[in-house]
Amino acid sequence: MARIYLLTNVLPGRDVSIRDTMRGIKGVVNADLVTGPYDIIAVIEAADTSEIFDKVLKKVRKIKGINRTETFVAVE
């Protein structure tokens, strides 16, 4: 099982709707609104990192209102 942490910046006022949309994507284990330099942090899991990048992140990045994402791959 592979896991990544996806840190996301979104347009003002879109944080709740984008978080809710992310939560509905298969593979997104959790997505939370956070304080600090990012708006949403999501945990995404799949069989391997290829599946995460090929299937899940393509869906997430299509969500309108996302300005920027930063991805961290869990190593243990």
Biopython code that builds the backbone (N, CA, C, O; Angstrom):
import numpy as np
from Bio.PDB.StructureBuilder import StructureBuilder

atoms = [
    (1, "MET", "N", (0.854, -1.180, 0.000)),
    (1, "MET", "CA", (0.000, 0.000, 0.000)),
    (1, "MET", "C", (0.895, 1.238, 0.000)),
    (1, "MET", "O", (1.821, 1.349, 0.804)),
    (2, "ALA", "N", (0.609, 2.148, -0.898)),
    (2, "ALA", "CA", (1.338, 3.411, -0.983)),
    (2, "ALA", "C", (0.460, 4.532, -0.431)),
    (2, "ALA", "O", (-0.767, 4.482, -0.518)),
    (3, "ARG", "N", (1.111, 5.536, 0.136)),
    (3, "ARG", "CA", (0.384, 6.677, 0.709)),
    (3, "ARG", "C", (1.121, 7.954, 0.343)),
    (3, "ARG", "O", (2.351, 8.008, 0.361)),
    (4, "ILE", "N", (0.343, 8.987, 0.009)),
    (4, "ILE", "CA", (0.912, 10.316, -0.164)),
    (4, "ILE", "C", (0.112, 11.319, 0.658)),
    (4, "ILE", "O", (-1.043, 11.087, 1.016)),
    (5, "TYR", "N", (0.755, 12.420, 0.938)),
    (5, "TYR", "CA", (0.109, 13.561, 1.582)),
    (5, "TYR", "C", (0.103, 14.668, 0.538)),
    (5, "TYR", "O", (1.146, 15.040, -0.001)),
    (6, "LEU", "N", (-1.085, 15.186, 0.264)),
    (6, "LEU", "CA", (-1.252, 16.205, -0.761)),
    (6, "LEU", "C", (-1.637, 17.521, -0.095)),
    (6, "LEU", "O", (-2.715, 17.639, 0.488)),
    (7, "LEU", "N", (-0.751, 18.504, -0.184)),
    (7, "LEU", "CA", (-1.008, 19.828, 0.369)),
    (7, "LEU", "C", (-1.528, 20.704, -0.754)),
    (7, "LEU", "O", (-0.951, 20.737, -1.840)),
    (8, "THR", "N", (-2.613, 21.411, -0.498)),
    (8, "THR", "CA", (-3.338, 22.096, -1.561)),
    (8, "THR", "C", (-3.650, 23.538, -1.194)),
    (8, "THR", "O", (-4.059, 23.831, -0.071)),
    (9, "ASN", "N", (-3.451, 24.436, -2.155)),
    (9, "ASN", "CA", (-3.906, 25.820, -2.056)),
    (9, "ASN", "C", (-5.074, 25.994, -3.010)),
    (9, "ASN", "O", (-5.031, 25.535, -4.151)),
    (10, "VAL", "N", (-6.121, 26.663, -2.534)),
    (10, "VAL", "CA", (-7.326, 26.830, -3.348)),
    (10, "VAL", "C", (-7.732, 28.302, -3.402)),
    (10, "VAL", "O", (-7.241, 29.128, -2.632)),
    (11, "LEU", "N", (-8.634, 28.607, -4.322)),
    (11, "LEU", "CA", (-9.156, 29.968, -4.424)),
    (11, "LEU", "C", (-9.942, 30.320, -3.163)),
    (11, "LEU", "O", (-10.569, 29.447, -2.563)),
    (12, "PRO", "N", (-9.916, 31.578, -2.760)),
    (12, "PRO", "CA", (-10.669, 31.991, -1.574)),
    (12, "PRO", "C", (-12.146, 31.620, -1.681)),
    (12, "PRO", "O", (-12.775, 31.812, -2.722)),
    (13, "GLY", "N", (-12.681, 31.090, -0.600)),
    (13, "GLY", "CA", (-14.089, 30.732, -0.538)),
    (13, "GLY", "C", (-14.428, 29.384, -1.134)),
    (13, "GLY", "O", (-15.587, 28.975, -1.072)),
    (14, "ARG", "N", (-13.473, 28.676, -1.708)),
    (14, "ARG", "CA", (-13.718, 27.386, -2.351)),
    (14, "ARG", "C", (-13.246, 26.208, -1.503)),
    (14, "ARG", "O", (-13.401, 25.052, -1.897)),
    (15, "ASP", "N", (-12.671, 26.503, -0.338)),
    (15, "ASP", "CA", (-12.031, 25.448, 0.452)),
    (15, "ASP", "C", (-12.982, 24.323, 0.864)),
    (15, "ASP", "O", (-12.627, 23.152, 0.728)),
    (16, "VAL", "N", (-14.161, 24.637, 1.356)),
    (16, "VAL", "CA", (-15.088, 23.605, 1.826)),
    (16, "VAL", "C", (-15.590, 22.746, 0.665)),
    (16, "VAL", "O", (-15.627, 21.520, 0.774)),
    (17, "SER", "N", (-15.977, 23.379, -0.441)),
    (17, "SER", "CA", (-16.504, 22.593, -1.569)),
    (17, "SER", "C", (-15.414, 21.719, -2.195)),
    (17, "SER", "O", (-15.686, 20.589, -2.601)),
    (18, "ILE", "N", (-14.198, 22.228, -2.274)),
    (18, "ILE", "CA", (-13.101, 21.427, -2.826)),
    (18, "ILE", "C", (-12.757, 20.277, -1.885)),
    (18, "ILE", "O", (-12.533, 19.154, -2.338)),
    (19, "ARG", "N", (-12.714, 20.542, -0.594)),
    (19, "ARG", "CA", (-12.466, 19.467, 0.372)),
    (19, "ARG", "C", (-13.516, 18.375, 0.229)),
    (19, "ARG", "O", (-13.178, 17.192, 0.204)),
    (20, "ASP", "N", (-14.781, 18.759, 0.134)),
    (20, "ASP", "CA", (-15.865, 17.777, 0.010)),
    (20, "ASP", "C", (-15.747, 16.975, -1.290)),
    (20, "ASP", "O", (-15.987, 15.767, -1.300)),
    (21, "THR", "N", (-15.382, 17.634, -2.367)),
    (21, "THR", "CA", (-15.181, 16.945, -3.642)),
    (21, "THR", "C", (-14.035, 15.950, -3.534)),
    (21, "THR", "O", (-14.146, 14.818, -4.004)),
    (22, "MET", "N", (-12.939, 16.364, -2.919)),
    (22, "MET", "CA", (-11.791, 15.477, -2.744)),
    (22, "MET", "C", (-12.171, 14.248, -1.920)),
    (22, "MET", "O", (-11.746, 13.135, -2.230)),
    (23, "ARG", "N", (-12.954, 14.445, -0.895)),
    (23, "ARG", "CA", (-13.367, 13.318, -0.047)),
    (23, "ARG", "C", (-14.176, 12.279, -0.811)),
    (23, "ARG", "O", (-14.228, 11.119, -0.402)),
    (24, "GLY", "N", (-14.803, 12.670, -1.902)),
    (24, "GLY", "CA", (-15.603, 11.747, -2.692)),
    (24, "GLY", "C", (-14.823, 10.955, -3.735)),
    (24, "GLY", "O", (-15.395, 10.111, -4.425)),
    (25, "ILE", "N", (-13.532, 11.215, -3.856)),
    (25, "ILE", "CA", (-12.703, 10.519, -4.836)),
    (25, "ILE", "C", (-12.154, 9.235, -4.220)),
    (25, "ILE", "O", (-11.591, 9.250, -3.126)),
    (26, "LYS", "N", (-12.326, 8.125, -4.936)),
    (26, "LYS", "CA", (-11.820, 6.844, -4.457)),
    (26, "LYS", "C", (-10.306, 6.925, -4.289)),
    (26, "LYS", "O", (-9.594, 7.345, -5.200)),
    (27, "GLY", "N", (-9.829, 6.526, -3.134)),
    (27, "GLY", "CA", (-8.408, 6.579, -2.824)),
    (27, "GLY", "C", (-8.062, 7.698, -1.866)),
    (27, "GLY", "O", (-7.032, 7.643, -1.195)),
    (28, "VAL", "N", (-8.916, 8.722, -1.792)),
    (28, "VAL", "CA", (-8.688, 9.795, -0.826)),
    (28, "VAL", "C", (-9.213, 9.308, 0.521)),
    (28, "VAL", "O", (-10.421, 9.190, 0.729)),
    (29, "VAL", "N", (-8.291, 9.032, 1.421)),
    (29, "VAL", "CA", (-8.633, 8.494, 2.738)),
    (29, "VAL", "C", (-9.200, 9.591, 3.627)),
    (29, "VAL", "O", (-10.137, 9.360, 4.392)),
    (30, "ASN", "N", (-8.629, 10.779, 3.523)),
    (30, "ASN", "CA", (-9.082, 11.906, 4.336)),
    (30, "ASN", "C", (-8.648, 13.200, 3.663)),
    (30, "ASN", "O", (-7.636, 13.243, 2.963)),
    (31, "ALA", "N", (-9.416, 14.238, 3.881)),
    (31, "ALA", "CA", (-9.065, 15.576, 3.420)),
    (31, "ALA", "C", (-9.577, 16.551, 4.476)),
    (31, "ALA", "O", (-10.761, 16.550, 4.814)),
    (32, "ASP", "N", (-8.688, 17.366, 4.984)),
    (32, "ASP", "CA", (-9.031, 18.299, 6.061)),
    (32, "ASP", "C", (-8.643, 19.722, 5.709)),
    (32, "ASP", "O", (-7.625, 19.962, 5.059)),
    (33, "LEU", "N", (-9.469, 20.665, 6.147)),
    (33, "LEU", "CA", (-9.107, 22.076, 6.084)),
    (33, "LEU", "C", (-8.088, 22.316, 7.189)),
    (33, "LEU", "O", (-8.236, 21.809, 8.301)),
    (34, "VAL", "N", (-7.047, 23.094, 6.876)),
    (34, "VAL", "CA", (-5.996, 23.352, 7.857)),
    (34, "VAL", "C", (-5.642, 24.832, 7.868)),
    (34, "VAL", "O", (-5.960, 25.571, 6.936)),
    (35, "THR", "N", (-4.982, 25.244, 8.932)),
    (35, "THR", "CA", (-4.462, 26.602, 9.005)),
    (35, "THR", "C", (-3.017, 26.585, 8.529)),
    (35, "THR", "O", (-2.389, 25.529, 8.452)),
    (36, "GLY", "N", (-2.499, 27.758, 8.212)),
    (36, "GLY", "CA", (-1.115, 27.839, 7.765)),
    (36, "GLY", "C", (-1.035, 28.151, 6.281)),
    (36, "GLY", "O", (-1.985, 28.681, 5.704)),
    (37, "PRO", "N", (0.085, 27.830, 5.662)),
    (37, "PRO", "CA", (0.288, 28.211, 4.257)),
    (37, "PRO", "C", (-0.540, 27.402, 3.262)),
    (37, "PRO", "O", (-0.639, 27.787, 2.097)),
    (38, "TYR", "N", (-1.129, 26.302, 3.689)),
    (38, "TYR", "CA", (-1.973, 25.488, 2.808)),
    (38, "TYR", "C", (-3.406, 25.536, 3.298)),
    (38, "TYR", "O", (-3.663, 25.867, 4.456)),
    (39, "ASP", "N", (-4.341, 25.204, 2.419)),
    (39, "ASP", "CA", (-5.755, 25.236, 2.760)),
    (39, "ASP", "C", (-6.313, 23.860, 3.093)),
    (39, "ASP", "O", (-7.167, 23.726, 3.970)),
    (40, "ILE", "N", (-5.829, 22.834, 2.390)),
    (40, "ILE", "CA", (-6.329, 21.471, 2.565)),
    (40, "ILE", "C", (-5.144, 20.513, 2.553)),
    (40, "ILE", "O", (-4.230, 20.648, 1.740)),
    (41, "ILE", "N", (-5.173, 19.547, 3.461)),
    (41, "ILE", "CA", (-4.216, 18.443, 3.418)),
    (41, "ILE", "C", (-5.021, 17.164, 3.265)),
    (41, "ILE", "O", (-5.938, 16.888, 4.038)),
    (42, "ALA", "N", (-4.652, 16.379, 2.234)),
    (42, "ALA", "CA", (-5.345, 15.126, 1.972)),
    (42, "ALA", "C", (-4.372, 13.955, 2.106)),
    (42, "ALA", "O", (-3.182, 14.076, 1.813)),
    (43, "VAL", "N", (-4.903, 12.832, 2.550)),
    (43, "VAL", "CA", (-4.161, 11.579, 2.581)),
    (43, "VAL", "C", (-4.754, 10.703, 1.491)),
    (43, "VAL", "O", (-5.962, 10.469, 1.451)),
    (44, "ILE", "N", (-3.888, 10.222, 0.609)),
    (44, "ILE", "CA", (-4.340, 9.408, -0.517)),
    (44, "ILE", "C", (-3.596, 8.082, -0.490)),
    (44, "ILE", "O", (-2.373, 8.047, -0.354)),
    (45, "GLU", "N", (-4.347, 6.988, -0.623)),
    (45, "GLU", "CA", (-3.746, 5.657, -0.616)),
    (45, "GLU", "C", (-4.194, 4.860, -1.831)),
    (45, "GLU", "O", (-5.309, 5.028, -2.324)),
    (46, "ALA", "N", (-3.313, 3.995, -2.303)),
    (46, "ALA", "CA", (-3.615, 3.071, -3.401)),
    (46, "ALA", "C", (-2.603, 1.932, -3.335)),
    (46, "ALA", "O", (-1.722, 1.916, -2.474)),
    (47, "ALA", "N", (-2.739, 0.989, -4.246)),
    (47, "ALA", "CA", (-1.864, -0.180, -4.245)),
    (47, "ALA", "C", (-0.395, 0.207, -4.385)),
    (47, "ALA", "O", (0.472, -0.396, -3.752)),
    (48, "ASP", "N", (-0.116, 1.208, -5.211)),
    (48, "ASP", "CA", (1.261, 1.675, -5.389)),
    (48, "ASP", "C", (1.232, 3.139, -5.819)),
    (48, "ASP", "O", (0.173, 3.687, -6.125)),
    (49, "THR", "N", (2.398, 3.759, -5.837)),
    (49, "THR", "CA", (2.446, 5.191, -6.166)),
    (49, "THR", "C", (2.030, 5.457, -7.608)),
    (49, "THR", "O", (1.483, 6.518, -7.906)),
    (50, "SER", "N", (2.281, 4.511, -8.502)),
    (50, "SER", "CA", (1.842, 4.699, -9.890)),
    (50, "SER", "C", (0.337, 4.867, -9.973)),
    (50, "SER", "O", (-0.157, 5.722, -10.708)),
    (51, "GLU", "N", (-0.387, 4.060, -9.226)),
    (51, "GLU", "CA", (-1.844, 4.168, -9.217)),
    (51, "GLU", "C", (-2.279, 5.513, -8.648)),
    (51, "GLU", "O", (-3.208, 6.141, -9.156)),
    (52, "ILE", "N", (-1.613, 5.942, -7.609)),
    (52, "ILE", "CA", (-1.952, 7.246, -7.020)),
    (52, "ILE", "C", (-1.757, 8.345, -8.053)),
    (52, "ILE", "O", (-2.652, 9.163, -8.266)),
    (53, "PHE", "N", (-0.609, 8.368, -8.688)),
    (53, "PHE", "CA", (-0.322, 9.443, -9.635)),
    (53, "PHE", "C", (-1.166, 9.336, -10.895)),
    (53, "PHE", "O", (-1.634, 10.354, -11.407)),
    (54, "ASP", "N", (-1.373, 8.127, -11.407)),
    (54, "ASP", "CA", (-2.099, 7.957, -12.666)),
    (54, "ASP", "C", (-3.601, 8.155, -12.537)),
    (54, "ASP", "O", (-4.226, 8.734, -13.426)),
    (55, "LYS", "N", (-4.185, 7.686, -11.454)),
    (55, "LYS", "CA", (-5.644, 7.709, -11.334)),
    (55, "LYS", "C", (-6.147, 8.803, -10.407)),
    (55, "LYS", "O", (-6.981, 9.620, -10.796)),
    (56, "VAL", "N", (-5.647, 8.818, -9.201)),
    (56, "VAL", "CA", (-6.206, 9.708, -8.185)),
    (56, "VAL", "C", (-5.817, 11.161, -8.420)),
    (56, "VAL", "O", (-6.686, 12.033, -8.444)),
    (57, "LEU", "N", (-4.546, 11.435, -8.591)),
    (57, "LEU", "CA", (-4.126, 12.829, -8.717)),
    (57, "LEU", "C", (-4.666, 13.495, -9.969)),
    (57, "LEU", "O", (-4.899, 14.704, -9.971)),
    (58, "LYS", "N", (-4.869, 12.735, -11.030)),
    (58, "LYS", "CA", (-5.471, 13.315, -12.232)),
    (58, "LYS", "C", (-6.876, 13.826, -11.931)),
    (58, "LYS", "O", (-7.278, 14.875, -12.434)),
    (59, "LYS", "N", (-7.619, 13.091, -11.117)),
    (59, "LYS", "CA", (-8.969, 13.523, -10.737)),
    (59, "LYS", "C", (-8.911, 14.743, -9.830)),
    (59, "LYS", "O", (-9.679, 15.689, -10.007)),
    (60, "VAL", "N", (-8.009, 14.725, -8.866)),
    (60, "VAL", "CA", (-7.900, 15.843, -7.927)),
    (60, "VAL", "C", (-7.507, 17.115, -8.672)),
    (60, "VAL", "O", (-8.084, 18.175, -8.432)),
    (61, "ARG", "N", (-6.552, 17.020, -9.554)),
    (61, "ARG", "CA", (-6.059, 18.217, -10.246)),
    (61, "ARG", "C", (-7.062, 18.795, -11.232)),
    (61, "ARG", "O", (-6.887, 19.922, -11.693)),
    (62, "LYS", "N", (-8.105, 18.052, -11.563)),
    (62, "LYS", "CA", (-9.156, 18.565, -12.443)),
    (62, "LYS", "C", (-10.193, 19.404, -11.691)),
    (62, "LYS", "O", (-11.039, 20.047, -12.312)),
    (63, "ILE", "N", (-10.129, 19.398, -10.376)),
    (63, "ILE", "CA", (-11.102, 20.149, -9.577)),
    (63, "ILE", "C", (-10.849, 21.643, -9.791)),
    (63, "ILE", "O", (-9.749, 22.140, -9.552)),
    (64, "LYS", "N", (-11.880, 22.342, -10.241)),
    (64, "LYS", "CA", (-11.753, 23.780, -10.466)),
    (64, "LYS", "C", (-11.601, 24.509, -9.129)),
    (64, "LYS", "O", (-12.303, 24.219, -8.160)),
    (65, "GLY", "N", (-10.676, 25.452, -9.103)),
    (65, "GLY", "CA", (-10.444, 26.239, -7.900)),
    (65, "GLY", "C", (-9.171, 25.872, -7.170)),
    (65, "GLY", "O", (-8.772, 26.562, -6.231)),
    (66, "ILE", "N", (-8.522, 24.787, -7.591)),
    (66, "ILE", "CA", (-7.233, 24.439, -6.984)),
    (66, "ILE", "C", (-6.152, 25.258, -7.679)),
    (66, "ILE", "O", (-6.017, 25.221, -8.902)),
    (67, "ASN", "N", (-5.388, 25.992, -6.886)),
    (67, "ASN", "CA", (-4.309, 26.812, -7.428)),
    (67, "ASN", "C", (-3.003, 26.042, -7.539)),
    (67, "ASN", "O", (-2.278, 26.158, -8.527)),
    (68, "ARG", "N", (-2.712, 25.246, -6.499)),
    (68, "ARG", "CA", (-1.391, 24.623, -6.411)),
    (68, "ARG", "C", (-1.481, 23.420, -5.506)),
    (68, "ARG", "O", (-2.220, 23.422, -4.522)),
    (69, "THR", "N", (-0.715, 22.376, -5.847)),
    (69, "THR", "CA", (-0.589, 21.233, -4.967)),
    (69, "THR", "C", (0.870, 20.913, -4.744)),
    (69, "THR", "O", (1.721, 21.200, -5.586)),
    (70, "GLU", "N", (1.148, 20.319, -3.608)),
    (70, "GLU", "CA", (2.483, 19.826, -3.309)),
    (70, "GLU", "C", (2.308, 18.419, -2.760)),
    (70, "GLU", "O", (1.480, 18.189, -1.878)),
    (71, "THR", "N", (3.089, 17.479, -3.281)),
    (71, "THR", "CA", (2.905, 16.076, -2.964)),
    (71, "THR", "C", (4.084, 15.544, -2.174)),
    (71, "THR", "O", (5.242, 15.783, -2.515)),
    (72, "PHE", "N", (3.763, 14.805, -1.091)),
    (72, "PHE", "CA", (4.790, 14.166, -0.271)),
    (72, "PHE", "C", (4.489, 12.677, -0.225)),
    (72, "PHE", "O", (3.405, 12.277, 0.201)),
    (73, "VAL", "N", (5.433, 11.852, -0.658)),
    (73, "VAL", "CA", (5.270, 10.408, -0.662)),
    (73, "VAL", "C", (5.756, 9.865, 0.673)),
    (73, "VAL", "O", (6.877, 10.149, 1.095)),
    (74, "ALA", "N", (4.902, 9.073, 1.344)),
    (74, "ALA", "CA", (5.309, 8.441, 2.605)),
    (74, "ALA", "C", (6.306, 7.341, 2.289)),
    (74, "ALA", "O", (6.093, 6.560, 1.362)),
    (75, "VAL", "N", (7.385, 7.271, 3.042)),
    (75, "VAL", "CA", (8.421, 6.279, 2.776)),
    (75, "VAL", "C", (8.380, 5.102, 3.744)),
    (75, "VAL", "O", (9.024, 4.083, 3.494)),
    (76, "GLU", "N", (7.655, 5.217, 4.814)),
    (76, "GLU", "CA", (7.505, 4.119, 5.774)),
    (76, "GLU", "C", (6.104, 4.062, 6.310)),
    (76, "GLU", "O", (5.791, 3.200, 7.131)),
]
sb = StructureBuilder()
sb.init_structure("model")
sb.init_model(0)
sb.init_chain("A")
sb.init_seg("    ")
for serial, (resi, resn, name, xyz) in enumerate(atoms, 1):
    if name == "N":
        sb.init_residue(resn, " ", resi, " ")
    sb.init_atom(name, np.array(xyz, "f"), 0.0, 1.0, " ", f" {name:<3s}", serial, name[0])
structure = sb.get_structure()
